[in-house]
Amino acid sequence: MNNIIHLRGKYMKLFVNKKLFDHKGDVIKADGVNGPAALLGTLCVNALLAETQQDQNAEFKAKMHKWNLSRQIQKGLEDTAEDAYVEMPIEDMDLIKKRIGTIFPTALCAPIIHALES
C-alpha cells in the first residue's frame, strides 16, 4: 500500500503535508529556493484556485465546486501532522489532477502527479 493516497471504496486520501521531490531527489521548496518544503495540499489548493482563460467562462457551479474543494484541503492543512489527510471522492481527485496538469510547469506537475498516483 502506498503512503500518499490509497483507495477506500470510492474515496481517496490526500495526504496534505506530503513533501515533494524533484528529479534529483531534492525536496522542492515552496518558494523554489530556500523556503520551507512545498506541500502537496498547498499545491493542490493553488491549482484549484488558479484562474485560466477557460475558467473565466465556467459556470458558477463549477467555480463553487473548486472553491469548496480548496477549502476542504486547506482545513486539512491546519493539522500539521505529517500523516494528515483529507478524504474525497475519486472524481474530485481527477479534477485536481487535471487542474495540476493545466496550471503547473512540467518540473512541478510531474512530482505532484507522481505523488497523487503512487
Protein Blocks (a to p, Z undefined) as FASTA:
>chain_A
ZZkbccehjaccddfkbccddfkopacdfklpmmccddfklmmmmmmmpccfklmmpcfk
lmmmmmmmmmmmmmmmmpmcfkbccdddfklmmmmmmmmmmmpcfklmmmmmmmmmZZ
